[in-house]
Amino acid sequence: MKIAEVSELVEYSDEKRVRKQLFLSNEIVSELVCYEPGQDTVTHQHPRQDEIFYVVEGAGTIVVADAEIAARTGTSVFVPAGARHSIRADRGARLVLLFFKGPGIPGRTAAAAG
């Protein structure tokens, strides 16, 4: 068993978003990502991994294919494998989100943020 105290991991940088690995195994990858206002993750896709985003706090936009989703505290978004997607924090708002991707990374054992 591994435990991650998410609230203790929140950290921001003016230069770029901050990513912190929570868990990594053969089956799942989970990270916490913290964005300052206007920061983003560029459009990309995961050919073999489904991904779930959960907004811990703040406000932003999650784009999946051609759909723009206004994401606020408590919003959860499922992105199927192969779908192009991106994330950006709204101007004037920080954004903290968790993501979970599966399958994970073959050959990796469960790990926690450290």
C-alpha positions in Angstrom: 0.0 0.0 0.0 1.2 3.6 -0.8 -0.3 6.8 0.5 -0.1 10.3 -1.0 -1.2 13.4 0.9 -2.3 15.4 -2.1 -2.9 18.7 -0.2 0.7 18.6 1.0 2.1 18.2 -2.6 0.5 21.3 -4.1 3.3 23.5 -5.5 3.4 26.2 -8.1 6.1 27.7 -10.4 5.9 30.9 -12.5 8.0 29.2 -15.2 5.9 26.1 -15.9 3.4 23.7 -14.5 4.5 21.5 -11.6 4.0 17.7 -12.0 4.4 15.3 -9.1 4.1 11.6 -9.5 1.7 9.9 -7.0 1.6 6.3 -8.1 3.2 4.2 -10.9 2.6 0.6 -11.6 2.0 -1.9 -14.5 -1.7 -1.0 -14.3 -1.9 2.8 -13.5 -0.1 6.1 -13.5 -1.2 8.9 -11.3 0.1 12.4 -11.0 -0.8 15.8 -9.4 -0.4 18.8 -11.8 -0.4 22.4 -10.6 -0.8 25.3 -13.0 -0.5 29.0 -12.5 -3.0 31.2 -14.4 -2.6 30.7 -18.1 -0.2 27.8 -18.0 -1.1 24.7 -20.1 -0.3 21.3 -21.3 0.0 21.1 -25.0 -2.3 19.0 -27.2 -1.3 15.4 -27.2 -2.7 11.9 -27.1 -2.0 8.5 -25.5 -2.4 5.8 -28.1 -3.0 2.9 -25.6 -3.9 4.7 -22.4 -7.3 5.9 -21.2 -7.0 9.0 -18.9 -9.2 10.5 -16.2 -8.8 14.0 -14.9 -10.2 15.2 -11.6 -10.0 19.0 -10.7 -8.9 19.3 -7.1 -9.2 23.1 -7.0 -9.3 26.0 -9.3 -10.6 26.6 -12.8 -9.5 25.7 -16.3 -10.4 24.3 -19.7 -9.9 20.7 -20.7 -10.1 20.2 -24.5 -10.9 16.7 -25.8 -11.0 16.4 -29.6 -13.2 19.4 -30.5 -15.0 19.7 -27.2 -14.0 22.4 -24.7 -15.0 21.5 -21.1 -15.1 24.2 -18.4 -13.4 22.4 -15.5 -13.9 23.6 -12.0 -13.3 22.1 -8.5 -15.0 18.7 -8.6 -15.1 18.2 -12.3 -14.0 14.8 -13.7 -13.3 14.1 -17.3 -12.7 10.8 -19.0 -10.4 10.8 -22.1 -10.4 7.6 -24.2 -7.1 6.2 -25.6 -6.2 7.9 -28.9 -8.2 11.1 -28.2 -6.3 14.4 -28.6 -6.5 16.5 -25.5 -5.0 19.5 -23.7 -5.4 21.4 -20.4 -5.0 25.1 -19.5 -5.6 27.1 -16.4 -8.0 30.0 -16.8 -6.5 33.5 -16.8 -6.7 34.8 -13.2 -7.1 31.3 -11.7 -4.8 28.6 -10.5 -5.6 24.9 -11.4 -4.8 21.7 -9.5 -5.7 18.4 -11.0 -5.1 14.7 -10.6 -4.8 12.4 -13.5 -5.0 8.7 -13.7 -3.8 6.8 -16.8 -4.1 3.1 -17.5 -2.6 0.8 -18.4 0.5 1.9 -16.5 4.2 1.4 -17.3 5.2 -2.3 -17.9 7.9 -3.5 -15.5 7.2 -0.8 -12.9 6.3 -1.5 -9.3 3.9 0.6 -7.3 5.6 3.8 -6.0 4.4 6.9 -4.2 5.4 10.5 -4.4 8.3 11.2 -2.3 
